[in-house]
Amino acid sequence: MTAFENVAFIAAGTTVAAPLVGAGVLAVAGGRAGPRRVAGAALGIVLAAAAVVAGAWYGAGGAAFTLGDRLIGGSFLTVDGLTALLMPFIAVVDLAILLAAPRRALEPRAVARMLLGVATTFAMLATAHPALLVVLWVASAVSTWSAVRRSLGGRPTARVYAIVVGTAVILMIVGTVLLVADPPWERAHGTLGAVGGWLVALAVMMRKGLVPFHSWYPALYTGGPLAAALTATIPQVASYTAIRLLVGHADGVGPELVFLANAALVTAAYGAALAVVQRDARGLVGHLAMSQSAMVLAGITATEPMELVGALAVWVSSGLALTGIGLVVWVLESRAGRISIDTLQGRFADAPSLAVFFLLFGLASLGFPGTLSFVADDLIISGALGAQTHAGVLVILTTMFAGIAVIRGWFRIFGGPVTIDAPRHAILPRERFVFVGLLAIIVGLGLWPGPFVRSLDVVAHSVLAMPRAEEGPVPPGAKP
Amino acid sequence: MTGVEASLIHDTVAGLVSWQLVAPAATLVLIGLPALLGRPLAERTTTRLVGAGFTTSFLAALATLVVLVRRGFAPEVVHLGTLFEAGHHAATIELVADALSVPYVCFSTGLCALVNAFAGKYLHREPGFTRFFVLLALFGTGMNLMVLAGSIDVLFAGWEFLGISSALLIGFFHERRNAVDAALRAFTTYRVCDVGLLAAGVVMHQAVGSGDFSLLFVGRWPAATCGLPAATALVLALLLVFAALGKSAQVPFTGWLPRAMEGPTPSSAIFYGALSIHAGAYLLLRCGAVLDAAPAAAWLLVVLGAGTAIHGALVGSVQTDLKGMLAYASMTQAGIILAEIGCGLRVVPLVHVVSHAVLRSLQILRSPSAMHDRHELAAALGGPPGPGSWSVLGLLPAALTRRLYRVALDRGLDEPLVMQFVVGPLCRALTAAAAAERRWVAFLGGSAAGMGLPNDDGGTP
């Protein structure tokens, strides 16, 4: 085992251990410990460890590290390009959510549950083992369900979540069992494996909120706590699972992936179109998130690395931008309650800084030049249209509807006669710090995307088990 | 000319072109960043910085023009770098200094500098002072990016800057319902028509493997030709025309322009009297060779341009407010310019754009005081000054005049038709789908599922 491997595994383990310890401290000490301080320390360690994982992967020349036998397919511990990409991204998102969260949302048990959810997500990112993936799928679903159910008025939404995601979990378990029962499971050659592949695809569809199983996704935003909605959807565990279990067939794209891609494209356009007619700000964010995350899955099912590079770029760019929009809405709600966008709310005079941040994050989610999403959209549109014209048309329609929805939402929330006769609600320093920090990442990567896109290219080639132009063939053990 | 001289000239032009872009962009950062961090600059500092940015850009463009004139307008392609590469796709930043782009930058940055000076006084102590100048700097950056673009990708980036800055300035007085509605209408029209430019970019990439104009066109502007197959050229031309129609408020997308006058007068002058309204014309001038290769699209452009000109003249004649009248006058001239481009003219529309922009922006900037002067004159004379103007409509039969008058009062036929047959059904379908979604969620989870009940998110920030 090389030094890079050792470092990567220790750091990956830390990303799981730190939030578990934080959750333990909060469970024991309760409110005395200061939930934001404890969780902030835990997530700060997670972010640092995630950066170390990325550095180790980069330092080792983009090779994949695995630990444990390929017991029933896949290694227990896997650190590869996908891990190195997603860990820092998700750590930033989780830290931003924690720092911007209104004080009242930081009840110790709620924060402990959030940290358990974070630990589950990072554990998932560090494995490619099907059995472990299934266990972690169940754990993350239960974590979200529990957070929604315990929130005030969240039970009906938790029921919707339980029905759809519970079904997805069952399909996932059965599908994975069939996949591993028909080795070599990665290729799903036999009938059992093929059925397993389809069941896993169906589970991914449900967990991802693809049409026609999408209704729980925006409902989670409108009827559940925003922290739970963001932490459950922004990491996109279903996309991750699809990559680990379904993508990368040496013999091309399976029919289940083509089906998933088309459903994802329809969902992206449909979600963006529905976002245009939403009546409250949370519905807008939920539908935009549903649309953007579907776009990621559409690119993941690619045969060309460029499409996958585009999908990974959308994964990160839309995740950061939608986290920003969601947090601005949350911060606004903490001052004046739920925000309708049925009529003009006139909140600009009350919260001018939040208006600016909402607009900037909105533009950053729309492919605006100078932001990471411009790069991501360029890659995904070029890639998708290179392969299929209908895909390109749907992607272009998605960007059109999403643009109208975001600007409509902005004008409806902040435009109109002033309706709040109260002192101006100034933005807090920690809130400004979070928003400026997220924007700095989005704009920094948008203005200087070269190294980031090159890293994504390495990840994409590794996922598709294809050699890059400047490399030789990928060794058999490179892909878990 | 020796190789060393040519290289020296290229480096000089490259430096000057870079300055044309960097100066307004740097201004944007310098005034935008402090505002973002909650420490906006003082009014005078803001106007001076923005003025310095536009003046620098103008002087750099003027110097480039001198170099180009001395070289007989031989175009210089400036490669600013590669943004990123993935597989066979490379996003390069190509700019071009030629007989179209450099005079256009001179005129646009000159106008922006003048409007900046005017707006500094006009918006003194206005609550959104910094916001206005941030958006003006964003507009100037986008305008220069669009005009100097050597590829459709760079042009699209500038085009997007124009769209968002335009919409936000229409909604500048955000507390007014009309301003917000007008801004949203304008942005929606832009976004729909941007689909044309986005798709045109993709078609270009597929056709020639790149978005660079130097690969699409042969020869120098305005005599460049396009070697695309007829069918591809037709598709590309139709997409470009579609994109231009929205930005230049042509039939059937005219409805947003008169409403756009809700914005502050300086932005109305620079956007809808001068620069933004002609963005579509600039796009079609730059890609004129594609229209030459697709006569059907060129004829369509002539028909739509002429139709818009008639529409604008007719509806403008019944406007009761000065800015509305000027908006329709702008629309009329923009229609004539597009028709000229469709007829295959290149230099004439360029001259038309510049002369119209200068005159119209002056009229719009003068409009508030002109009304005041006219009222004073009328009071002094005891009646309206001067006889009413003569109109060709007076020659038409009375019944037809009455019918046209009714149509003009309704702002023409295009907007009601689009609303009735496209926007209305689409909105109704989406609203019905959203309602069905809510019912389905309520069925799954009980009556309150996903309905936005209060939860533990509210409270202390």
Interface residues (C-beta under 8 A of the other chain):
Chain A: P102 R103 R104 A105 E107 A110 S151 L152 G153 G154 R155 P156 T157 A158 R159 V160 I163 V164 S215 W216 P218 A219 L220 T222 G223 G224 P225 L226 A227 A273 L274 V276 V277 Q278 R279 D280 R282 G283 E304 P305 M306 V309 G310 W330 V331 E333 S334 R335 G337 R338 L344 G346 F348 A349 S353 V356 L359 L363 F368 P369 G370 F374 V375 D378 L379 I381 S382 G383 L385 G386 G392 V393 I396 L397 T399 M400 G403 I404 I407 R408 F411 F414 G415 G416 P417 V418 H425 I427 L428 E431 R432 V436 L439 P449 G450 F452 V453 R454 L456 D457
Chain B: A35 L36 L37 G38 T82 L83 F84 E85 A86 G87 H88 H89 A91 D153 F156 A157 G158 E160 F161 I164 A167 L168 G171 H174 E175 R176 R177 A179 V180 A183 L184 F187 T188 R191 V192 D194 V195 L198 A199 V202 H205 Q206 C427 L430 T431 A433 A434 E437 W440 V441 L444 G445 G446 S447 A448 A449 G450 M451 G452 L453 P454 N455 D456 D457 G458 G459 T460 P461
